[in-house]
Amino acid sequence: MGNTQIARGDWNKAIMVAESCKNIILDTCSSTVDMGFVERAVERLGAERIVFGSDVPLFDPWCQLEKVKSAEIDEEDKRLILGENIARIL
């Protein structure tokens, strides 16, 4: 599982790496506001390969949660990202 640390803060690179390695699952946490990342990741990887990341205790999890909740994706995709995927993985 990885976030943008594998791509030095560049979500597009992280998505490209995940596209080439089918066993990589991305999480949503980031210390920056990354508008559109969730939509791009779902479009290119599918919601099944994205899990919610809170960045706690570094940051308040509210902004990470809102990144997913406000994303322009299906409600089913939001449910997968916000909990169903990690439950399946564990």
C-alpha positions in Angstrom: 0.0 0.0 0.0 1.3 3.4 -0.7 0.6 7.1 -0.9 2.4 9.8 -2.7 5.6 9.2 -0.7 6.3 6.6 -3.4 6.1 9.3 -5.9 7.5 12.2 -3.9 4.2 14.0 -3.6 3.0 13.6 -7.2 -0.3 11.8 -7.3 -0.1 11.3 -11.0 3.2 9.5 -10.6 1.7 7.4 -7.8 -1.2 6.4 -10.0 1.1 5.5 -12.9 3.2 3.3 -10.5 0.0 1.6 -9.3 -1.2 1.1 -12.9 2.0 -0.8 -13.7 2.0 -2.8 -10.4 -1.4 -4.4 -9.9 -0.6 -5.3 -6.3 -0.3 -1.7 -5.2 -3.2 -0.1 -3.3 -3.1 3.7 -2.8 -4.4 5.5 0.2 -6.0 8.9 0.2 -3.9 10.7 2.9 -1.8 13.7 2.0 -0.5 16.8 3.8 -1.7 18.9 0.8 -5.1 19.6 -0.7 -5.2 17.4 -3.7 -8.5 18.3 -5.5 -9.4 15.8 -8.1 -7.0 13.0 -7.0 -9.8 10.7 -5.8 -11.7 11.0 -9.1 -8.5 10.4 -11.2 -7.5 7.5 -9.1 -10.9 5.9 -9.3 -11.1 6.5 -13.0 -7.6 5.0 -13.7 -7.3 2.3 -11.0 -10.9 1.5 -9.9 -12.2 2.2 -6.4 -11.2 -1.3 -5.3 -7.5 -0.2 -5.2 -7.9 2.9 -3.0 -8.3 3.0 0.7 -9.0 5.9 3.1 -6.0 7.3 4.9 -6.4 9.8 7.7 -2.9 11.1 8.3 -3.6 11.0 12.0 -1.9 12.1 14.3 -0.1 14.5 12.0 -3.3 16.2 10.7 -7.0 16.4 11.6 -8.7 13.5 9.7 -11.6 15.8 8.7 -9.9 17.1 5.6 -9.0 13.6 4.4 -12.5 12.4 5.0 -14.0 15.4 3.1 -11.6 14.7 0.2 -13.4 11.4 -0.3 -16.9 12.5 0.7 -16.9 15.5 -1.7 -15.4 13.6 -4.6 -17.5 13.3 -7.7 -17.7 9.5 -7.7 -20.5 7.0 -7.1 -21.6 6.4 -3.5 -20.6 2.7 -3.9 -17.1 3.9 -4.7 -17.1 6.1 -1.6 -18.2 3.1 0.5 -15.4 1.0 -0.9 -12.7 3.7 -0.2 -14.0 4.6 3.2 -14.0 1.1 4.7 -15.1 -1.8 2.6 -11.8 -2.2 0.8 -9.7 -2.2 3.9 -12.1 -4.7 5.6 -11.7 -7.0 2.5 -7.9 -6.7 2.6 -7.6 -7.4 6.3 
